[in-house]
Amino acid sequence: MAARIGRRDLLKAAGAAGALLLAGSARSLGAQSPMAQFGTSRVSRLFPDDGTFLVHTDLHNHSLLSDGSGDPSGFYPQMRDAGLDVAALTDHAIQGKDNGETLCHSGQCSYAFGIHDEKWQEIGAYADAADEPGAFTAIRGFEWTTGHLGHINVWLTQNWTDPKETESLMSPRGLTGYLSDYAPAQLPIRDIHEATYGIPEPLASIDGFYEWLRTPVDEGGGMDGLAGFNHPRSYDFDRFALFPEAIDRLVSCEIFTMTTDFLFVGRDEDRPSPINACLNAGWRVGLIGVSDEHGENWGLAGKGRGGMYVTELSRDGVHEALRSRRVFATKHAGLRIDASANGARMGSPIAAGPVTFAVDIDRGPDWFGKPLSVQVLRPGTDEPTLLHAQDIVVPADTEPVVELSAPPLSIDDGDWVFLRISDPETPIESRAPEAWQGLGAAVAYTSPWFLTA
């Protein structure tokens, strides 16, 4: 096995444009990287000496092992060629835990049950063959999938599970949720599904999944892995009901999925923002972007993707960075975003009170001088409160980073805060509230900071 390589082994001095020079062969980290394409550096200007460096991630993708159409044997090489440093194949797990038959390799044939043990081993073999510590991290994962409780990705586990195994399909609500995903569109399943949401059904609980996540590996559980909420809606995950024992292991929430920004999803239907609901429930998640690719265009630019600050490019390094919430969400290949609040990096706890944010933004010389907006988002009732907005221009790498101050943060108003970076020249989606309309579409989101008294 190749030795793990840390930041100081990978990085040499950057040129005037911030271009990255890498040690090793043409296949080493950055050979196809958008960092090289756009002329950005992997080193945060806010934390240049802390031993971390930026890698680009896409942690949610599918193949014909569930409802995708791409051959899984080509997934990891294609993601690496597309410039991703960390990639996860996360085919659906629905009710196939005890299904030992080998289903045909087509979306329609296999999706009724999702993956089973043979497919799980197949994904692992592809990931192990593609994984090259220091150059590319290939992750095996699965998507715990229901129509009524939502979808959750799980990464870096030896074991896997599904909603049948965790007793999350065994109720009328579970059945109608399942049918709402897979029955013919003309059936009135959605109406039946919606009508059942308010009915207490203890057998249709998500708690079985959280129990599995904290169960030791030698007992068949997923204690070695991490999980994240996928393409969230405010009524998913039992309305984000908090399971305190899972807070440390439930590390992310998608805010960009495919091309959708989930900050305001549901507001046009008078539902709460799912991001606001998740954080207000007490979950301590980082915010990520993913492509959720179901076709064969793995790694295609323009869909959601993530950035992550790791101490080493390896599975252990990714695990540690996710658990520390050193992640951000974007749809722009080659973008570097980092942020601090009173010197604490995104994902960290901070003390309530006055705060100064510093924001590191870079996508190479073409973005120097680009006008953007940075917003400070705080807890709200149905959507985040827009506490502060500031127009900025992207600084050159020889100019000071962006700084902004917001009104003092009171823990009485809620215990989280994060930043939204937007492009005022790109219109925001119509379902966004009127107060946000002039701020433009999101370019990136930082992970939250979590307030302490």
N, C-alpha and C positions, 0 to 999 in steps of 0.2 A: 504494500500500500504506500502511495506517495506521502511524503511528510507534509503536515499542515504548514502553511506559509502565512505569516502575519503581515501586517501593514508595512513594517519596516523592511521586510524581505521583498515586498512587491513594488514599493514606490521609490522612485528616484526624484531628483529635483524637478519641479515643474518649470516649463518655459514661461515666457512673458505672457502668453495667451492662456496659461493654466493647463496646457496639454500634458497628458500623463505619459511618462516613459516607464515601461514595464520590463522587468527582468524576465528571462526565459524565452521559450520558442514562440513562433508565430501563433501557436494555439493557446498561448497563455492568456490570463485575464486581460481583457481589453483589446484583443486582436480584432474583434468585430464590434467593439463597444461603441455605443452612441456617444460616450464621453469623448472618445477620440474624434468622432465625426463632428461634434459641435465645439470641441476645444475646451471642455470643462475639466476641472480637476476632481479627483475622488476625495480630496481632503477638505473637511469643513474648515472654513475660516474662523469659526467660533471656537472650535476645539481641535486645533491643529496638532497638538502634542499629547492627546489622550489615548493614542494607540488605535483609534477607529478609522475606518475608511468606508466610503459609500459603495454599495453594490445595488444593482437593479434587479428587481424581483417580479415574478408573476406566480402567485401561489394558488391559482384556481383555474384548472383546465380539464377538459374531457376528451375522451377518445371513443372508438367504437366498442370498447369494453363496457360502456353504459349507453348513453344516448348521443354520443358524438359520432363523427363520421371518419375521423383520421385514424390511421394505423398507429397503435401505441408504440411500436418499435421505432418509429421515426420522431417521436415527440421530443425527447431530450436533445438530440442533435440539432433539430430545427430550432429549438428555443435558444440554444447556444449560438447558432449561426445568426440568429436575429438580434444578438447583442445582450441577451439576458444573462445575468451572472448566477441567479438562483431561480429554479423553475420547479413547480410541483404539478404532478398529474394526480387529479383528485376525482376519480370517477365515482358515480353515485352508489351509495349503499342504502338499500331500501328494505328488502326482506329476503335476502339471499344467504344469510349466515349459515343456514343449514341446508342450502341448496347445492348439492355437489355436482350436478350435471354441468357439462360444458355446453353453454349456449352458443349459437352461431354468432360470428363476428359481424353484426350489423346492429345499428341503433334500435330498429324495431324489434329484433329478436331478443335482445338481451336486456332492454331497459325495464321490462316488467319486474325483474328481480334485482337489477343492478349487479354489482360485483359479488362473487362468492370466493371461497378460499383459493381456488385455482387461479382466478384472475388477480387476487391480491398478491400471490406469489409471482405472477407474471409481471405485474407492475414493479415489484421489488427488484426483479432481475434486470429490467430495463434501467431502473434508477441506479443500481449498483454498477452496471456496466458504463454508465455515462458520468458518474460522479468522479471528479478529479480535484481533490482538495488543493486550494490555492488558485485554481483556474475556473472551476465551474462546480456548483453544488446542485445535485439532482435529488429531489425529495419525493418519496412516495407518500401519498395521502389518500384520503377518501372523504366523500361528502355525505354525511349522515342526512338522509333526505325524507321529509314528510311534506304533505300538502297542507297540514293544519298547524304544525308547530314550527315550521321553517326548516332551513338547511344550515348545517354547520360543517365547516371543514375541520379535519383533524390531520395533523402533520407529525412525522417523525416518531411514529409508534411501531412497535413490533406487532401488536394485535390490532384488530379492527372490530367494529360492531355495526349494527343497523337498528332501525326503529322497531322491528319485530323483536329482536333480542332484548332491547331495553324496554319492552312493553309499552310502546308509544303509539301503536296502531290499533290497540284493542278496545275500540269504542265506536259508537255511531259517528262521533266527530272525526275520529281517525279514519274511518271508512270513507266518509264523504270527502275528507281532505285528500285521501289517496285517489278517489275517483275524479276529483276536480282536476288533478294533474293528468290523468291518463284516459278518462272516458272521452267519447266523441264530443266535440265542442258544442253540438246542438242540444245535448242533454242539459237540463236546468240544474246541474250539480252545483254550480257556483252559488246559486240562491240557497240551496239546501245547506251548503257549507257555511255561508255567512250566517244563516239563521241559528246555527248551533254554537256560535262562539261564546255566547253568554251562559251556556249550560255547564254547571260544574261536572267534570268527568275525571275523577282521579286516575282512571286507567289510561287516559290520554295525556299523561304527564310527561314533561321533558326531564323530570328529576332522574329517571333511570339512566339517561345519557350522562348527566353530571356525576352520578354515582359510579358509572363505568370509568369516567375520566379520572377519578381519584382512586380506582382500584389497582392494586399492584399488578405488575406484568405477569408474575408467576401465577396469579389467580385469574388470568385472562383479561385484565383491565388495560387501561391506557395511561397509567400514571407516568409513563416515560415521554408522553407527547404533549402537544399544545393544540388549542382549538380556537376557532374564530367564527363570528356570526357572518353569514353570507346574505348578500342582496336583501337587506333587512326591510321589513315593514313593521309598523308600530304594533300590530297585533301578533307578530311572530314571537316564538320562544316563550310562549305563555305570557305574552306582553312583557317580555324581558324580566320575568320574575327572578329575583336575585337568589342564587344558591351560593351562600358565602364561602363554602369550601372549594368552590371552583373559580373564585375571582382571580387567583394567581395564575391559573392555567388557561382561562378563557382570555386570550391576549389581544384579539383584534376584532374590528368591525369594518366591513367593506363600506366605503363611501363612494368610490367609483367602481361600478361593475359593468363590464362591457363599455357602453358609452353613456350610461346613466349616472347622474349625480344624485345620490340618495339623501342629501341634506333636506330637501323639501318634498320628497316622495310622500304622497298622501295628503298634502296640504290642500290640493285642489278638490279633495273629497272630504275635507274637514276632519282629517285624521291627523294625529300628532306626527311631527318629524320623527323618523325612527332613530336618528342619531341622538336627538334630544332625549327621547324616551329611554334609550339604552344607557346613556350616561347618568340621567336622573335616577334610574333604578339602582345605581350603585356599582355597575360594572366598570372596571378600570381598563378600558380597551385602547390600543393604538388604532389609528385610522390608516387603512391601506387601500390601494387600487389594484384591481385584477381584471383580466380580460374575459374570464369565464368562457373561453373559446369552446364551441361545440362543433366547429367545422374543422378544416385542415389548415387554417391560416394562423397557426400558433405563432405568437410573438409579433403579430401584426401591429404596427404603430397606430396610434389614434384611439386605442381602447385604454381602459384603466391599467395601471401598472404601479409598482411601489418602489420606494427607495428605503434602504436599510443601512445603518451604520454598524459594521461588524468589526471585531478585533482580529478575526481570521475568517477566510472564506472556506467554510467547512460546515457540515451539519451541526456540529457542536456550536460553531460560531453563530449560525443562523438561529439556533435554539436560544442562545443567550441574548441575542439582539431582540428577538421577538418578545422574550420574557421581560426585557427592560423597556419595551415599547419605543425603541429608537428607530421609528419608522415614519414614513410620510406617504401620502397618496397623490398621484398625478395622472395625467394622460399624455404627458410630453416626454418622449424618449430623450435621454441625455440631460434632463433637468436635475440640478442639485438644489435641495432645500434643506436647511437646518435652522433651528430656532432655539433661543434660550429666554428664560424669564428670570430676571435677577440673577443671571449666571447659571441657572439650572436648565439642563437640556430638556427638550420636549419628551414627555413620558414620565417626568420626574415629579415628586411632591414639591410644593413650594409653600411658603408661609403666606397667609392672607395679609392684605395691606397694599401699599403702593408697589407698583411693579413697572419695570422697564423691559420691554421685549427687544431682542436683537434678532435680525433675520438675515440669513445668508442665502442669497439667490444667485444662481449662475447657470447659464446655458450657452456660454461662449460669447465671443465678440458680437455676434448678430443680435444679442439681447442687451448689450450695454446701452443704457439710456432708454430702454423700453418702459413706457408708463404702465404701472400696475396699481392695484389697490390692495391694502392689507387690512383685514377686519379682525377685531377681537370679539369672540363669541363666548357668551356665558349662558347659564341655564335659563330656560324660559318655561312657560306653561305648555304650549303646543309646538314651539319652535325655538331655536336658540335666540337669546337676546343679543341684538347687535349693540355691543357696548361702545365700540369705537371703530371708526374707519379712517384710514389715512392714505392719501395718494402718495405714491413713491415713483422713483425711476430705478431701474436695475443698475447698480453701480458696476463700474469696471473693477477688475480684480486688484487694481492699485488704489481704489477709493474706499472709504470707510463703509462698513456694512450698514444696512438699514436699521435704524432704531426708532421705537415709538413708545410712548407712555400712554397708559389708559387710566381711567379713574380707579381709585383703590378697590381692590377685590375683597369683598366681605363674604365670609363663609356662610353667613345668614342667607345670602342670595344663591347659594349652591356651591358645590365643592369642585368644580372643574372649569377650565378655560382652554380654548384652542384658537388657532389662527387660520383664517381662510385667505388665500392669495388669489386675486381675480384679475381679469383683463377687461377694463371698462370698454374696450373697443369691440368686444364679443358679447352680444346680448345674452342676458341670463334667461333661463327657461321661464315660460309664462306662468307656471304655478308658484314661482317664488313670490313672497309678499311684496307689496308695493314699495316698502321702505328699502328693499334690496335691489330694485329694478335698475337703478343707475350704476350699480357696482360692477356689473358684467359677470360673465361666466367664470367659474372657478378654474384656476390654473393648478392649484395644489392645496392640500390641507396638511397642517402639522398634526402630530398626535397631541392629545391634551396634556396639560399639567393638572395635578390634583392637589387642592388646597388643604392645608392643615391649619389648625387654629393658632 
